[in-house]
Amino acid sequence: MRFSERQPIQNEPALFIKDKKILIVADLHIGIESELREHGINTNSQSQIITNHLISIIKKYKPKEIILLGDIKHNIPTSTIQERRDVKQFLRIIESYGMIHIVPGNHDGNITKISPNSIKVHSSDGLIMENIGFVHGHRWPSLDVISCDQVIIGHTHPTIMLTDRRGYKSFEPCWIKGKTKIDELKKKYSISKEIQIIVLPAFNRLCGGTPVNREGIVGPVGKIIDQDNSEVYLLDGSFIGKVKDIV
């Protein structure tokens, strides 16, 4: 599977721009285990697991720059002491492997305060690199970002709901590749062009997800993307059809 020059890493919720050596991941949600415990689900801290997982990808692909596309931390509006400690340690470790860019998500309040000064924290309305727009997805991208030919987002934690012959339902994390509706884009931004949108799966597998063939792509970008005709790819690269055709 290829998304133009941007290559999803097979069996990983990560995107790698090979020629520019840029690695992108979204929705790490460090600290989610504290919320899970409140709901009776006991699990150990995932911080080290997330760190080791990302390091294994970094060592294999050797990026020069790493984009964390929002929701690095989990708890809002406040963070636990453990979460702040885990996020700081995670960022210190990962920044030793390359320049880190953070595009804040809706869970990233005070992320600047707990990030090392060497890390670049950008505006939450998006970042542009190599004529690609990056935004978490919980708010409208800036005009400059949405004017790129391609915009990469997170936030939805996309999954696809599959139903077998016996009616058993399973949920698989997936990639979504779609195009904007020109008319809707013109209403919002007064620009008329077709833009490719790529939605990243969540990096933290404990996050759960939104079944896009039932609930659609969440957030403002969902209003301007042609969701029905968006293509769905599993993490292993399998193309399983357009959203509207998967029942």
N, C-alpha and C positions, 0 to 999 in steps of 0.2 A: 504494500500500500504506500502511495506517495501523495502528499498534499503539496503539489508544486515542489519547490526546493526545500520545504519544511518536512522533516521526516519524523513522524511518531516512532518512538523506540518500541520495537516489538515486545509485547508482553509487559510493558512498563507504562505507567501513567505519566509519561514525560515526552517532551518534544525537543528535537535537536536540529538546529540549523547548521548543517555540516560545514558549509563553506565559510561561515562567520564564527564557528565554534561557540554558539550560544545555546545554552540548555534552559528550558522553561518547564517549571512545575507549578501547580496551583493547589490551593486548599490542603495545607498540611495540618491545620487545626491542632497544633501542639497544645495539650492540656484538655483535650476532649474527654479523657477518662474521668475527670472530676464530675462532669455532667452525667456521664454514664452511670457512675456510682450512685448518684442521686435517684436514678431510675432502677436501682437494684442490680445493675450489671457491674460486677467487680472485675476490673482489669488493671494490670500494672501500667506504669507510665510508658507511653509509646514514644517518648522523646528519643531514646537511644535507638529504638527500632527504626524510626523515621530517619535519624541521622545516618545510621549505618546503611540503610537502603539507598539514600541519596548519594552517599560517598561511593558506594559500589558502582552506581551509574556514572558518576563523575570520573572515577578512575578508569573506566572503560572508554569513555568518549572524550575525556580531557578538554572540557570547555574552557574558554578564556573568560567568559561572562556567564552568570547564572541569574535568570530572572525568576523571582518568587512572585507569582501572579496572584497575590492576595490570600487573606486568611491564613497567615502564618501561625497566629495564635487563635485560641478558640473562645474563651469566656468573655462575655460582654454583659454589662458595661465595665465591670472591673475584672481584674485577673487575680488568681491565687498567687501566693508567694512562690509556690512550686512552679507554676506556669511561667512566671517572669524569669525565674532562675533557669528553667529548661530552655526557654526561647533565647535568652542571652547566650547560654552555652552552645546551643545549636548554631547560632549565627557566627559566633567566634570560631567554631570548628570549620564551618562551611566556607567562610571567607578566606581561609588559608588555601583554598583550591581555586579561587578565581574571584573576579570582581562581582559583587552581589548587587542586584537592583531589586528593590521592593516596590511593587505597585500595590498600595494598601487596599484591603477588602473591608467589608462591613464588620469583621471581627477584629480588626487591627487598630483599635483605639490605643493611643500612646505607644505605638510601635516605634516611633522615632526615639522616644525616651529610653527604650530598652535595647536599641540597636547600636552597635559600635559606630563611631563617627566615620569610619572609612566606608561604611555601607551607604549606598545612594538610595534614599527613600524619595520616591517621586510622588507627584500629585495623584490622587485617587481617580481623576478623570482620564488618566492614561499616560502612556509612554510610547515614543516612536523610536524604533531602531531599525536601520536598514530598510526603511520605507514599509515597515510592518507596525501596525498599531497593537498595543497591549493594554488591556484594561481588565480589572477583576470581573466586572459584570453586574455589580449591584447598583451602579449609577450610570447615567448617560456618559458615553465617551465625549471628550472634547471634539470640537469641529475638526481640528488638525488630525486627531487620531482616527475619527470615522472617515476622513478623506483618504486614508491609505487604501491601497488595493486589497489589503488583507488585514483583518483584525482578529486577534486571538484573545479569548476570554476564559474565565473559570466560572466559579460561583454556583452553577447549576448542579454540579456533581452528577453528570448525566449517566443514567443507566437505561437499559432497555428491558422491558418486561416481556419474557417469552413464555408461551403457554404450550405444553405438550398435548398429546392426543388424549391423555387422561384428565386434562384440565389443570395439571400441576403447574404452578407459576414459579418462575425463577427470574432473578434480576441480575443482569450482567453489566459491569461498568463498560462504558463505550466512549468513542469519539464521535463528535457531530461535525459535519462539514456542510455548510449551507451558504446561501446567497441572500443578500438583502432584497426586500421588496422596494423597487425604485420609487413607487408612489409614496410609500410610507416614509422612506428616507427623505424624500423631497419635502414632505409635510414638516418633519422635525428639524431638518438641517438646511433646507433650501438648496440641496445639491442633488443632481440626477446622475447616478452612476451605480453600477452593480458591484458590490463589495463582497468578498468571500469572508465568511465567519467560521472560525474553528473554535469549538468548545472542548476544553481539556477535561478529562476525568479527574476526580479528586485523588491526590497523592496518598492521603491517609485513608486506608481501606476501612477504618471504623466509622467513617463519616456517614455511611449510608448514601442514598442518592435519590434523584428525581427520575422516575420512569418517563422519559420524554415522549414515548408513544401513548402515554396516558395523561400526563400533566403538562407537557411541553417544556420549553426552555424558559427558566425563570429570569426575572430582572428586566430592565428596560430594553436590552438588545433583543429580547424575545418578541418585542412588539414590531421590530423592523425586519426580522429575518423570516424568510419563507420556510416556516417550520415543517410543513407537510412534505415538502420536496427535499428537505435536508437529508443527507446521506449518513448512514449509521455504520460505524466500523467497531468491531470488538477489539480488545487489546492485542489479540494475536494477529491483527491486521485483516481479519475476515470482513468483507463487505456483505452486510446482510439485508440491504435494501434501503428504501426511503422510509422516513418516519411514518408516513400515511399508510404504507403497505404492511407494516409489522403489527400484527394483531395478537 
